Amino acid sequence: MSDTYKKIIRLDKNEIPFNVPESFRIKLTEVVSGLEMNRYPEDYSESLREKIGKIYGLGADNIIVGNGSDQVITFLFDFLRNTEIVTSTPTFSMYKFFAEKKGIRFSEIPMTRMFEPDIDKLLKFSNSSYIVCSPNNPTGNTTDRDTVKSLLETGNTVIVDEAYGEFAGNGCADLVRDYDNLIVMRTFSKAFGLAGLRIGYAISSSETMEKIQKTLPPFILSSISHVAATILLDYRHEIMKNVEYIIRERERIYREISDFSFPSKANFILVNLDVFQFLKDNGILVRKLGDPLSRMVRVTVGLEHENDALINALKMFRDPIRH
């Protein structure tokens, strides 16, 4: 890795700035060294699914896993192949990408000016399935539970993508006990810091998951990904300390730049400035967005000194004479 690359502050991919706990790395190394690499991994990762389920007071039959949220999305879209999928935009671009690749009808309903789902327009799609990103990428806001319940009351399938849920507090996973048509997605890539191993999962009623599970192949996760996620769940206390740090820094950044940004419940902030190239020229990489947010950028919350550099650069952009 070059010295130039090391000096770049990377706030563009919504990764957390912490590596996994050292004690976890040691334990994982010990377990991996004993794996029989010539053997296939555990069928359907049942022990991992059981461990995830316990967090939510559910069972393994309420969970499916995949290689990152992207693969979980493809599994769910295969399940919904014969329906139209509706979402609110701007949102995570991969929904449209996978729908188009699979030939699924896909409709986008613009959000309100405050980036809230337009529930009245969504409900007009009475025979469709819905996907809601909460906290929403790239806007950072959450969708309130009453809105989700309004969609669920239609009887149509509702997917709530909570990839950034740990940074927002309570989500919708508990509602799977009341609604068979709810599917909640989560991931190990964000708060848990396992983006490099690609592990995502979904939660739903056992009846819904039984239908989806029948369409899935065995051996979805590699043996290493399986054991890594299983072990890391024992370190949730340490993980949540990292989450608390990110939340504190997120709120600090927002206080400094609230005049030209939007409040967030994720580990990133949407900045209402066309500042991508300026930040890049100053050694800070952020996410450049497309329409309708092409004059905005999404900035990931990093370490304190990285966030300080970001704040100073943004203030310099806004008022170069004073800074």
Stockholm file with secondary structure:
# STOCKHOLM 1.0

chainA/1-323         MSDTYKKIIRLDKNEIPFNVPESFRIKLTEVVSGLEMNRYPEDYSESLREKIGKIYGLGADNIIVGNGSDQVITFLFDFLRNTEIVTSTPTFSMYKFFAEKKGIRFSEIPMTRMFEPDIDKLLKFSNSSYIVCSPNNPTGNTTDRDTVKSLLETGNTVIVDEAYGEFAGNGCADLVRDYDNLIVMRTFSKAFGLAGLRIGYAISSSETMEKIQKTLPPFILSSISHVAATILLDYRHEIMKNVEYIIRERERIYREISDFSFPSKANFILVNLDVFQFLKDNGILVRKLGDPLSRMVRVTVGLEHENDALINALKMFRDPIRH
#=GR chainA/1-323 SS CCHHHHHSEECSSCCCSCCCCHHHHHHHHHHHHTCCTTSCCCGGGHHHHHHHHHHTTCCGGGEEEESHHHHHHHHHHHHTTTSEEEEEESCCTHHHHHHHHTTCCEEEEECCTTSCCCHHHHTTCTTEEEEEESSCTTTCCCCCHHHHHHHHTTTSCEEEECTTGGGTCCCSGGGGGTCTTEEEEEESSSTTCCTTTCCEEEEECHHHHHHHHTTSCSCCSCHHHHHHHHHHGGGHHHHHHHHHHHHHHHHHHHHHHGGGBCCCSSSEEEECSCCHHHHHHTTEECEECCTTSTTCEEEECCCHHHHHHHHHHHHHHHCTTTC
#=GC SS_cons         CCHHHHHSEECSSCCCSCCCCHHHHHHHHHHHHTCCTTSCCCGGGHHHHHHHHHHTTCCGGGEEEESHHHHHHHHHHHHTTTSEEEEEESCCTHHHHHHHHTTCCEEEEECCTTSCCCHHHHTTCTTEEEEEESSCTTTCCCCCHHHHHHHHTTTSCEEEECTTGGGTCCCSGGGGGTCTTEEEEEESSSTTCCTTTCCEEEEECHHHHHHHHTTSCSCCSCHHHHHHHHHHGGGHHHHHHHHHHHHHHHHHHHHHHGGGBCCCSSSEEEECSCCHHHHHHTTEECEECCTTSTTCEEEECCCHHHHHHHHHHHHHHHCTTTC
//
